[in-house]
């Protein structure tokens, strides 16, 4: 069961002119539905400026953190940068280490081993700081809930600066400084920066204090863009600005790591958020999921071209192995859901021995998307279970975990993704209690929904409309790729299967014809008769380059045959 829902709120609109360019009414209508309802807001959406970003001094403890770093520079202290093992943490660590070393700061880094140490600040990392004679530790993309670990660091005479973007709890760690735009007292206008975004803001203030041109940091927006997209932060406001400018830097990046990964993936065209989220990002994540993330860090730090190419190939191999493991877990998870009839639950909670801790989060995401239910996958140990949760819009999974925290050993994360650990004996009670909590929510939250802008006839797909749709990039969370409703479209041409599971065909209405492709819907070929079958569908519009020519392709997201 699923619903097709329109985002359309605007009754009527027309073309507008901005700086001598006519913006088609269709584009204006989409923008107004998303809150860009004045020429100024529309112009800022199409051309976001780095000059309009918020003042980082409004983030709590920012001044205190930067003054401590300046003190460390003056006293020639060694600093440890402690990150997380996902792409946000990796890019955040690489961003700080690269710039600290450029400033002459002795900077070491530490990333915990996911399978050995788990998520967040690690006592082993603090011991590493002691061994490296570091008197200051900066956490990136973690630390906001690390009360015990930060207390341990203080006992070791190490000051800790927390740079994080995760939701804080009522009690904060007693660190030297806690820099997080989500803190209740934060006056920073945009709360949803990625971890690497918070790190970038800190460096921005540091450069300003040192009277260095902030433009030097713009070259590192490639790292900010990658970490932000892969961490699935909302691609609106500041994030969209940082990512839009950062993506442009990647193709021209001077970093040997980016050059190597582009060569390895054969990416040569104009990049979009899709390329970061589904081609580059999974490779950066893969080694941290299967073992440790050191190779991903080194990829962005190395100045050795041949080493960078070897690392890029190694990360691709990790990603291939990760995909194999993921497919096996997904198959087993679906079998458990059917066997235990868990589709009746509002929150799916399943576990099994042997499931790879580093991969279950991706599988949970796929199940949550397919069943439209928050999903928690647990990797069962002798006495404990380590899990990853992924949610659906309208259901804050961290809030849900907090409501049943008496059954958890530890947990943390975002509204839509979290991790946790609990005793194996408590799993059944945990499943029952979190589902009881979910009964407080409207049942419509747990029905699969497909959103579109409004109905768009094929005759209205003009060159100008196609041109301006490109400016919605980077698309992602809260700024989705515009999708439209097509009604009573005739299937023409000869439908055929491409790849293993994709369906290619053509659609016609009122003499207007476009090629179309429906990813993952090869089975629909059995229901198609050329010239007879008519469908309703949800589609997006893109361009395909072929031998110097560009043609419009409709990407069909959902389809239903008209009987």
N, C-alpha and C positions, 0 to 999 in steps of 0.2 A: 504494500500500500504506500502511495506517495502522492504528494500534492504539487501542482505547478502553481506558483504564486507570483503575481506581478508586484514589482517595487514601485510602480507608477503612482505618483501622487499629483502630478501636474496635469491640470485639465487642458490647458492650451498654452502654446508658446509659439515663437517665431524665430527666424534668423536674427542674429545680432552681429554687429560689426565691432571688432576689436583691433585697433592699430592697423586699420585698412584691410583686415581679413574678415570675410563673411563666415560666421560659424553657422552651419546648417541647423535648422530647428530640431532635428532629431538628436543631434549632439547636445544642444542647449537643454533639451528636455531631460536627457540622462543626467546631465550635470546638476540641474535644478533639483532633481529627485535625490541627489546625493548631498544637497546643502550648498552647492555652489550657485547661488541665486542672484549674483550681481556680476556685471562685467569685470570688476576688480577681482572678485573671488575666482572667476573663470580664468582670467589671465594668470593669476597666481597658481592655479591648478596646472595649467598647460606649461608654465615656465616658472617653477618654484625656485626661489633665490636663496642661496646660502647666507645672504645678508639678513634674511628675515628669521633666522633661527632664534630660539629663546636665549635669554641670558643665563649661562650655566651657573652663575653665582647664586641663583635662586634655588639651586638644589642644596638641601641641608648638608652641612659639614664640608662643602666643597672648598671653601677658603681654608679651613683647618687642615684638610687633607693636602692641599697643594703647598701650604706653608711647611708641613712636615716633610714633604718631598724636597723642598728647597733646602731645608735644614740638613737632610741626608746628603744632598749634593755638596753643600758647604763642608760638611764633616767627612766627606768621602766614605759614607756608609754603603754597605752592600745591601741591595734590595731584592727580595724574592717576589716574583709575580706568580700567584697561585690561581690557576684557572680551572675551568670545567672541561670535560672531555668532548663536548659537542662543538659544532662549528662556531657558535656564538662565543663560547669560551676560548676556543683555539684562536679565532681571529682577534679577540680582545687581548689575549696574552701576546700574540705576535705584534699587534699594534703598539702596545706599551713597550715591550722589549726593544723593538726596532728603534723607537724614538728615544728611549732612555739611553741606549748605547750610543746613539747619535749625539746625545747631549753629554756623553762622557760618564754616565752613571754605570756603575758595575751592577748589572741586572742579571739575575738567574731566574729560571722559571721552573714551575712544578705543575704537573697535571696528574691527578690521581688515576690509578688503574681501576676502571669501572668494575671489573669482576673481583678484584682483591680488596679495594678500599671503598668502593661505592661512590655515590654522589657527594659533592660538596667538599668543604675544607677538610683536609686529612691530617691526622696527627703525624702520619709519616711525612707529610709535606712540611709540617712545622719542624720536625726533627731534621729534615733536609736543610731547612733554613738555618738551623743551629750549626749543622756541619759545615755549611757554606759561610758561616760567620756573618749572616744577615741580621741586622738589627731592626729592619722594617719589612713588613710583608703586606703586599697589596693583593686583595682577592678580586677576581674579575668573574662576573656572572655567577657568583656564589658567595656565601658568607652571611647572608641576612638572618639565617636561623642557626648559625654555628656557635651557639653560646658556649658549650663545653670546650670546643676546639680553640676558640679565641681566648678563653680563660687560660687554657694550657699554654698558648703562645705567650701570653703576658707573664706567666710563671717562668717562662724561658727568657724573659727580658726582651721580648720582641713586640714592638708596636705593630698594630694591625689597622690598615685602612681597608674598609669594605666598599667595593664598587659593585653594586648589584642592582637588578631591576625586578627581582621576584617580589611577590607580595609579602610584606613584613607581618610578623605576628605582634601581639600586644607588647611582648617583652623583646627588646632588642639586645644583641650581643654588646658587651661592654668593650667595644673596640675604641681605638684612638679617634677614629672618624668613621661614620656610616653615611655613605653617599648613595642615595637612592631616591629617584623622583617620585616613587610611590609612598614615601613616608607621609603620615598624616599632616605633618607640619610643613610639607613641601609647598612652596609657592611657584614652583616651575610650571609653566602653562601646559606642557605636554608630558603625560605620565608614562607613556608606553614605549619608551626607548628600549632597544635591546641592550644586553650587557655590554657589547662592543660600542654601542652608542653612548653609554655612560662613560666608558673609558675614553672615548673620543672627546667628550665634553671636559673631562679632567685634563687631558693633554692641551686642549684649547686654552684653558685658564693658565696652565703651567707655561705655555709658550708666551702668553700675554704678560705674565709676571717677569719673564726673562727678556721681554722686549724683542721677541723673535716674531717674524711675520707668520700669522696664522695660515697664510696661503701654502706654507710648506706642508701643513697637515692635509691639504686637499688631495695630495697624491695618495694618501692612505685611505681615502674614501672607498677604494676598491675593497678593502678589508671590512669596512663598516657595512657596505652594501651586501656582501656575501653573508656575514654573520646575521644581519637583520632579516634578510629574506629567508634563510634556512631556519631561523628560530621562530618563524611564522608570527612575527609581531604585526600589528595593524599597519598596513601600507598607506597611511594617511598622514597629513600634517608633516611633522619633522621627519618621520621615518621615510615618507615618500620622497621628500626633498633629498635626504642623504643618500637613499638608494638610487634615485634617478641620476644624480651626479656621479655616484660611485660606479654604477654599471658602465658608464661611458669611460671610466678610468681603466676598467679591467682589460679591454682589448688592447689598450695602449700602455698597460702597466709595465713599469721598469722592473718589477719584482720577478725574479727568475721562476719563482713558484707558479705565478699566474701564467707566465709564458709556457711553462712545461705542461700545466694541466690543460691549457687550451690546445696545445699540440697533441696531447694524449687523447683528448676527446674530439679532436678535429673540428672544434668550434672556430669558425672564421667570420661568420656573419654577425650582424648587429645583435647583441645579446639582449635578452629580456629576463624578467624575474623567473620565468619558467626554466631557463637554462641554469640559473643559479640554484633554484630549488630542487630540480630533478636530474640534473646532469653533473654539475660541479659539486654541489653541496653533499650529496650522498657519498661521494668519494672522500671528502674531507671528514665526514662523520664515521666512515666505515672502520678505520683502524681503531678509533676510540670505542667502537661498539664491540669489536672482536678481541682487542688486546689493550694497547695503550695508544694515546694520541700523539706521542712524541714525533712520529714521522710527519704528521700533519703540521705541527708547529715548525719543524725544521724546513718544510717545504716553503714556508713564507719568510724564513730567516736566512736561508742559505745564499751564498754568493757564488756557488759552484754550479755551473750550468749542467754538467753531466750528472751531478748528484741530484739536482732538481728533477731531471728527466727520469732517473731511477726511482726517485720517491713517487713521482706521478704514476709510473707504471705499477709500483707496489700498491698504491692506494686504489688503483683500478682493479687489481687482483683481489684486494680485500673486499671491494664493493661487489664483485662477482660472487665471492663466497658468501657474503652477507645476504645477497638475493636468494641463493639456494637455501640457506638456513631459514630465511623469512618465509619462503613458499612452503617449506615443510611444516613450520609452526602454524601457518595459516590454515593448512589443510587439517591438521590435528585439532586446532581450536574450533573450527566449524563442525567437526565431528562431535566434539564435546558439547557444543551448544545444542545440537540436534538430540544427542543421546539424553541429556539432562533436561531437555525442553526449557532452556534458559531464555528462549525468545519471548517468553511471557513476562520476564523481568524487565523492569525499567532500566536497571544498571546491570550489565553483563559482567559477572565475576567468574573467571575460570583459571585453573592452574594445573600444572603438570611438571613432574620431575624431568630434568634434562632440557627444558626450554631455556634458550640462551638469553641471559639477562640483558645483553646489549642489543637484542633484536626485538624483544617482545613489545617495546614501545611502538615500533613501526607497524607491527601486526595489530596491536590494539587500535591504532589509528585507522587501519583498513577495515577492521570489523565495525568500529564506531560509524564510519562513513556508510558502510553497506547496510547496516541494520538501524541506523539513526538512533543508537542508544549509547550512552557513556559506557566505556568498556575498560575493564581492569584485567590485565593478564599477569599471572603470578608464576614465577619460577620457584618450584618447591625444593627446599633443601631438607636436611635431616629434621630439624626442629623449627625452621623458619621459612618464610616465603618473602621473596623480593618481587615487587610488582611495578608495572608502569600503567598509567591511566591516560586515556584520551577521552575527551568529552564532545558534546554537541552544543551548538549555540543555545544560550538560555539556561545552561546548567553549569554552574561554577563547581568544577570537580574538587578544587582546593577547599571550598566552603563545605562540600559534602564530606571530605576526609576529616576536616576539623570537627564536624558533628559526630563522627565516630572515632575520634582520636584516642579514646580510652582503650581501643582495641589495637592501636598501632604502636609500634616501637619508635618509628620516626616517619615523617613524610614532609613533602614540600613541592612547590611548583607554581603553575599558573592557573588561570580560570579553565583553560582547555587542556592542560597537560600536567601530569604530576607523577611523582614516584613515591613509593612507600615500602615499609618493611613491617611484617607482623609475624606473630607466632602461628605455626601451621595449625595448631589446635583451635585457633580463633577464626579460621576462614569462613566456616558456615555461618557463624554469628555475625561476622563482618558483612557477608553477602546479605543477610537478612536485614541488618540495621541500616545499611546504606540504601537498600531498596525501600525501607520504611521512610527514610529521609526523602527519597525521590518522589514519594506520594504527595508531598507538599507542593509539587509543581504541576502545572497544566499538562494534561496528557498529550496535547498537541505538540509539545516540545519533542516528544519521542516518536513522531511520525516523520518519515523522510520527506524533505522538501526540496524542490528545485525552483530557484528564483530566476525571473527574467525581467527585463526592463518594461517592455510593452510589446504589443503585436507590431510586426514590421513586415510589410509586403515586399516581395523581391524587387518590384519596380522602384522601390524607394532606396535601394542600395546603390547610391551614386558614388562616383569617384571621390567627391568631397567628403561624403560620409566615411568611406573607407580610409581616407587620408587622416581625418581627425580622430578616428577610433584608435589609431596608433599612439596618440598622445595620452591615452589612459594608462599606458605603461609607466612605471612598473605596477602590475596588477597583483592582487593577493588579498589577504584578509582585510575586510572592510573597504576594499577598493577592487571588487571583482571585475574580471573581464566582462564587458557588456554582452549580455545574452538576450536573444529576442525570441518571440513566439511566432512561428510560421504556421499558418492554417491552410488546410486543403491544398497541399503541395503535391504535384504529380511526380512520381518516380519515372525518370526517363533514362536513356542510355542503358548499358548493361551492368547491373550491380555485380561487383566482384570482391573477393576477399583479398586484402593486402596484408602483408606480415602474417601473423598467426591468427589474429582475432579482430581485425579492423575491416569495416565495410565501406567500400567506395562506390559512389553512384552519382547521379545528377538529379536535380530538382527543377521543376518548371511550374510557372504560373503566369498566365496572361502573356505568353510568348517570351517571358524573361527566364533564362536558364543559367544555373550555376552548378559547378561541380561541388560535391559534398563528400565528407568523410565522417564516419561514426566510429570512434575509437572503442574497441572492446565489444562491439555489437555485431560480430560476424554472423551470429545465429539468426539475425533478422533477414538474412538473404532468403531463407526458406519461405518467408511470407510475402515476397515481392514478385509482382508480375509487371514487367515493363509496359508502360502505357495504361495500366489498369489500376495499380496500387496508388492510393493517395494517403498522405500522412499529415498529422500535426506533429510539430517538433519544436524543440528549443535549440537554438543555434547561435554560435558566435561567428564573427567575420574576420578572416585573416587573408593575407596575401602570400602567394607562393612564387618564388623566383625560379624561372626555368629558362635557361639559355638567354639570359639578358632580358627576358620579358617577365612581367609580373601579372599574375592572374588571381582573381578573387576565389577563395575557397570557403565554403560554409562548413564549420565544424559542428556537427550535430551532437548535442549532449544527451538528449532524451528524445524518444520518438514513439508515436502510437499510430497504429494503422486505423484508418477510417473505414468502418464496415459499411 
